[in-house]
């Protein structure tokens, strides 16, 4: 599904590798997950690099539509 292979573009590959290194070097992390592209990528990388030492959290607030909340929950479960 998401990021099954490194990006083909050399610049993107270097940036992706740097992201993986930074996450791995953190040792553990909490990702503020919104269900959007950015936080989804970070959550996937964190889980791959850190396993159970990474957790994604999603906060419910009045600014988050219930459909968006449910969509984010589904994506998180799939990932």
C-alpha positions as CSV (number, residue, x, y, z in Angstrom):
1,X,0.0,0.0,0.0
2,X,1.8,3.1,1.2
3,X,5.6,3.4,0.6
4,X,6.1,-0.3,-0.2
5,X,9.2,0.7,-2.1
6,X,11.5,3.7,-1.8
7,X,10.7,6.7,-4.1
8,X,12.3,6.3,-7.5
9,X,13.5,9.9,-7.7
10,X,17.0,10.3,-6.2
11,X,16.2,13.4,-4.3
12,X,13.0,11.9,-2.8
13,X,14.9,8.7,-2.0
14,X,17.5,10.7,0.0
15,X,14.8,12.6,1.8
16,X,12.9,9.4,2.6
17,X,16.1,7.8,3.9
18,X,16.8,10.8,6.1
19,X,13.3,10.7,7.5
20,X,13.7,7.0,8.3
21,X,17.1,7.7,9.9
22,X,15.7,10.5,12.0
23,X,12.8,8.4,13.2
24,X,15.0,5.4,13.9
25,X,17.4,7.6,15.9
26,X,14.6,9.0,18.0
27,X,14.2,5.6,19.6
28,X,10.5,6.0,20.2
29,X,7.8,8.5,19.2
30,X,4.2,9.7,19.4
31,X,2.8,10.9,16.1
32,X,-0.1,13.4,16.2
33,X,-2.2,11.6,13.6
34,X,-4.8,13.5,11.6
35,X,-5.4,11.1,8.8
36,X,-3.9,13.4,6.3
37,X,-1.0,12.6,4.0
38,X,1.8,14.0,6.1
39,X,0.8,12.4,9.4
40,X,0.0,9.1,7.7
41,X,3.5,9.0,6.1
42,X,5.1,9.7,9.4
43,X,3.0,7.2,11.2
44,X,3.9,4.5,8.7
45,X,7.6,5.3,8.8
46,X,7.5,5.4,12.6
47,X,5.8,2.0,12.8
48,X,8.2,0.4,10.3
49,X,11.3,1.9,12.0
50,X,10.3,1.6,15.6
51,X,7.6,-1.1,15.8
52,X,5.8,-1.0,19.2
53,X,7.9,2.0,20.3
54,X,5.8,4.2,18.0
55,X,2.2,5.2,18.6
56,X,-0.1,7.4,16.6
57,X,-2.7,9.4,18.4
58,X,-5.9,11.1,17.1
59,X,-7.7,13.7,19.1
60,X,-11.4,14.4,18.8
61,X,-12.3,18.1,18.6
62,X,-15.1,20.3,17.4
63,X,-13.0,21.2,14.4
64,X,-12.8,17.6,13.2
65,X,-15.8,16.4,11.3
66,X,-17.1,13.0,12.4
67,X,-16.7,11.6,8.9
68,X,-13.0,12.7,8.9
69,X,-12.5,11.1,12.3
70,X,-14.0,7.8,11.1
71,X,-11.9,7.9,7.9
72,X,-8.8,8.6,9.9
73,X,-9.6,5.7,12.3
74,X,-10.2,3.3,9.3
75,X,-6.9,4.3,7.7
76,X,-5.0,3.9,11.0
77,X,-6.5,0.4,11.4
78,X,-5.5,-0.6,7.9
79,X,-2.0,0.7,8.3
